[in-house]
Amino acid sequence: MMTRDIQLPEAMNVKEVEMVPVVMVSNDQVIVSGQVIGRVEDLAREDYLNIPALEEKLRDMKTQYENLHRAADDQSAFKGDVNIQANKEVHFKIVKRVMYSCATAGYNNINFAVMQVGGGGGAETASAAGGP
């Protein structure tokens, strides 16, 4: 899922993107699963390290995952994977707050969506492993 509002950074060492929650950070807003969490302009003015609305949404998604797997009698543990698609021009203060909020909500395996460069052909969407 890509949007024109986000221009991804480039990286050479990447892995294929997996289907996990995606936090999209454009120059204007933070979005999770189509739900606007907050405006970047407002978040930049706050001195908090976390983004409460983001944490709440991710915790709800984690609970849904666990309930669904429990109902299906699937004992696989929650992995805590999340992908962040952040515009390369977004200030690191915002990205850091997003990362912190993801980790606080139980999503400790943070990956960043990037455009793959080098090695021949054109750019491809992939993720570069990262974490707080």
C-alpha atoms as a printed R data frame, in Angstrom:
    type eleno elety resid chain resno       x       y       z
1   ATOM     1    CA   MET     A     1   0.000   0.000   0.000
2   ATOM     2    CA   MET     A     2   1.646   3.182  -1.173
3   ATOM     3    CA   THR     A     3   0.532   6.788  -1.370
4   ATOM     4    CA   ARG     A     4   1.849   9.671  -3.427
5   ATOM     5    CA   ASP     A     5   2.290  11.712  -0.236
6   ATOM     6    CA   ILE     A     6   5.229   9.574   0.867
7   ATOM     7    CA   GLN     A     7   8.547   9.475  -0.952
8   ATOM     8    CA   LEU     A     8  10.522   6.605   0.573
9   ATOM     9    CA   PRO     A     9  14.259   6.755   1.264
10  ATOM    10    CA   GLU     A    10  16.566   4.430  -0.663
11  ATOM    11    CA   ALA     A    11  18.561   1.461   0.679
12  ATOM    12    CA   MET     A    12  20.654  -1.353  -0.738
13  ATOM    13    CA   ASN     A    13  20.271  -4.068   1.957
14  ATOM    14    CA   VAL     A    14  16.588  -4.934   2.073
15  ATOM    15    CA   LYS     A    15  14.129  -7.816   2.443
16  ATOM    16    CA   GLU     A    16  10.671  -8.332   0.972
17  ATOM    17    CA   VAL     A    17   7.782  -6.583   2.720
18  ATOM    18    CA   GLU     A    18   5.522  -8.858   4.796
19  ATOM    19    CA   MET     A    19   1.822  -8.315   5.515
20  ATOM    20    CA   VAL     A    20   1.902  -6.600   8.915
21  ATOM    21    CA   PRO     A    21   0.435  -3.329  10.249
22  ATOM    22    CA   VAL     A    22   1.715  -0.307   8.354
23  ATOM    23    CA   VAL     A    23   2.234   3.101   9.932
24  ATOM    24    CA   MET     A    24   2.331   5.733   7.188
25  ATOM    25    CA   VAL     A    25   4.031   9.050   7.937
26  ATOM    26    CA   SER     A    26   3.644  11.735   5.291
27  ATOM    27    CA   ASN     A    27   4.701  15.346   5.635
28  ATOM    28    CA   ASP     A    28   1.145  16.064   6.801
29  ATOM    29    CA   GLN     A    29  -0.185  13.157   8.859
30  ATOM    30    CA   VAL     A    30   0.337   9.796  10.562
31  ATOM    31    CA   ILE     A    31  -2.038   7.036   9.401
32  ATOM    32    CA   VAL     A    32  -2.553   3.414  10.525
33  ATOM    33    CA   SER     A    33  -4.898   1.134   8.577
34  ATOM    34    CA   GLY     A    34  -6.541   4.102   6.886
35  ATOM    35    CA   GLN     A    35  -7.197   5.880  10.184
36  ATOM    36    CA   VAL     A    36  -5.603   9.286  10.676
37  ATOM    37    CA   ILE     A    37  -3.785   9.248  14.001
38  ATOM    38    CA   GLY     A    38  -2.589  12.832  14.009
39  ATOM    39    CA   ARG     A    39  -1.222  15.731  12.041
40  ATOM    40    CA   VAL     A    40   2.565  15.936  11.823
41  ATOM    41    CA   GLU     A    41   2.396  19.690  12.430
42  ATOM    42    CA   ASP     A    42   0.617  19.106  15.758
43  ATOM    43    CA   LEU     A    43   2.898  16.208  16.735
44  ATOM    44    CA   ALA     A    44   5.996  18.334  16.050
45  ATOM    45    CA   ARG     A    45   4.836  20.905  18.626
46  ATOM    46    CA   GLU     A    46   4.437  18.330  21.404
47  ATOM    47    CA   ASP     A    47   7.368  17.354  23.603
48  ATOM    48    CA   TYR     A    48   6.024  13.893  24.509
49  ATOM    49    CA   LEU     A    49   8.004  10.868  23.381
50  ATOM    50    CA   ASN     A    50   4.928   8.767  22.638
51  ATOM    51    CA   ILE     A    51   1.864   9.285  20.456
52  ATOM    52    CA   PRO     A    52  -1.048   8.020  22.603
53  ATOM    53    CA   ALA     A    53  -3.523   7.644  19.710
54  ATOM    54    CA   LEU     A    54  -1.006   5.540  17.770
55  ATOM    55    CA   GLU     A    55  -0.308   3.326  20.776
56  ATOM    56    CA   GLU     A    56  -4.030   2.799  21.351
57  ATOM    57    CA   LYS     A    57  -4.687   1.861  17.709
58  ATOM    58    CA   LEU     A    58  -1.759  -0.587  17.629
59  ATOM    59    CA   ARG     A    59  -2.804  -2.160  20.935
60  ATOM    60    CA   ASP     A    60  -6.313  -2.652  19.520
61  ATOM    61    CA   MET     A    61  -4.819  -4.298  16.413
62  ATOM    62    CA   LYS     A    62  -2.671  -6.567  18.606
63  ATOM    63    CA   THR     A    63  -5.709  -7.592  20.662
64  ATOM    64    CA   GLN     A    64  -7.666  -8.348  17.471
65  ATOM    65    CA   TYR     A    65  -4.770 -10.481  16.202
66  ATOM    66    CA   GLU     A    66  -4.550 -12.416  19.463
67  ATOM    67    CA   ASN     A    67  -8.336 -12.924  19.676
68  ATOM    68    CA   LEU     A    68  -8.532 -14.101  16.073
69  ATOM    69    CA   HIS     A    69  -5.726 -16.614  16.543
70  ATOM    70    CA   ARG     A    70  -7.140 -17.803  19.858
71  ATOM    71    CA   ALA     A    71 -10.569 -18.344  18.246
72  ATOM    72    CA   ALA     A    72  -8.924 -20.337  15.443
73  ATOM    73    CA   ASP     A    73  -7.072 -22.412  18.048
74  ATOM    74    CA   ASP     A    74  -3.805 -21.165  16.546
75  ATOM    75    CA   GLN     A    75  -1.087 -21.101  19.184
76  ATOM    76    CA   SER     A    76   1.385 -19.021  17.168
77  ATOM    77    CA   ALA     A    77   2.711 -16.151  19.225
78  ATOM    78    CA   PHE     A    78   2.307 -12.515  18.315
79  ATOM    79    CA   LYS     A    79   5.546 -11.493  16.577
80  ATOM    80    CA   GLY     A    80   5.252  -7.738  17.063
81  ATOM    81    CA   ASP     A    81   6.082  -6.875  13.442
82  ATOM    82    CA   VAL     A    82   5.235  -3.437  12.076
83  ATOM    83    CA   ASN     A    83   6.272  -1.596   8.919
84  ATOM    84    CA   ILE     A    84   6.821   2.148   8.901
85  ATOM    85    CA   GLN     A    85   6.485   4.054   5.639
86  ATOM    86    CA   ALA     A    86   7.913   7.482   6.391
87  ATOM    87    CA   ASN     A    87   8.496  10.212   3.878
88  ATOM    88    CA   LYS     A    88  12.230  10.770   3.687
89  ATOM    89    CA   GLU     A    89  11.718  14.474   4.460
90  ATOM    90    CA   VAL     A    90   9.854  13.917   7.743
91  ATOM    91    CA   HIS     A    91  11.841  15.200  10.717
92  ATOM    92    CA   PHE     A    92  13.474  12.428  12.758
93  ATOM    93    CA   LYS     A    93  11.712  13.651  15.925
94  ATOM    94    CA   ILE     A    94   8.419  12.439  14.425
95  ATOM    95    CA   VAL     A    95   9.873   9.121  13.226
96  ATOM    96    CA   LYS     A    96  11.397   8.558  16.684
97  ATOM    97    CA   ARG     A    97   8.024   9.171  18.332
98  ATOM    98    CA   VAL     A    98   6.370   6.724  15.929
99  ATOM    99    CA   MET     A    99   9.033   4.089  16.674
100 ATOM   100    CA   TYR     A   100   8.685   4.590  20.429
101 ATOM   101    CA   SER     A   101   4.903   4.322  20.252
102 ATOM   102    CA   CYS     A   102   5.136   1.127  18.186
103 ATOM   103    CA   ALA     A   103   7.515  -0.440  20.711
104 ATOM   104    CA   THR     A   104   5.401   0.647  23.680
105 ATOM   105    CA   ALA     A   105   2.334  -0.971  22.063
106 ATOM   106    CA   GLY     A   106   4.194  -4.288  21.747
107 ATOM   107    CA   TYR     A   107   5.484  -3.969  18.191
108 ATOM   108    CA   ASN     A   108   9.214  -4.388  18.753
109 ATOM   109    CA   ASN     A   109  10.142  -5.730  15.300
110 ATOM   110    CA   ILE     A   110  10.154  -2.461  13.401
111 ATOM   111    CA   ASN     A   111  10.904  -2.373   9.676
112 ATOM   112    CA   PHE     A   112  11.136   0.651   7.420
113 ATOM   113    CA   ALA     A   113   9.774   0.667   3.889
114 ATOM   114    CA   VAL     A   114  12.407   1.903   1.449
115 ATOM   115    CA   MET     A   115  13.030   1.955  -2.263
116 ATOM   116    CA   GLN     A   116  15.681  -0.619  -3.178
117 ATOM   117    CA   VAL     A   117  18.580   0.750  -5.228
118 ATOM   118    CA   GLY     A   118  21.680  -0.761  -6.760
119 ATOM   119    CA   GLY     A   119  22.221  -4.208  -8.144
120 ATOM   120    CA   GLY     A   120  20.829  -3.535 -11.585
121 ATOM   121    CA   GLY     A   121  17.112  -2.900 -12.341
122 ATOM   122    CA   GLY     A   122  14.842  -0.224 -11.063
123 ATOM   123    CA   ALA     A   123  13.773   0.590  -7.565
124 ATOM   124    CA   GLU     A   124  11.445  -1.784  -5.704
125 ATOM   125    CA   THR     A   125   9.516  -1.370  -2.491
126 ATOM   126    CA   ALA     A   126  11.149  -3.355   0.281
127 ATOM   127    CA   SER     A   127  11.812  -2.984   3.967
128 ATOM   128    CA   ALA     A   128  15.008  -2.335   5.827
129 ATOM   129    CA   ALA     A   129  15.175  -3.820   9.304
130 ATOM   130    CA   GLY     A   130  15.448  -1.333  12.087
131 ATOM   131    CA   GLY     A   131  14.285  -0.742  15.601
132 ATOM   132    CA   PRO     A   132  14.302   1.674  18.486
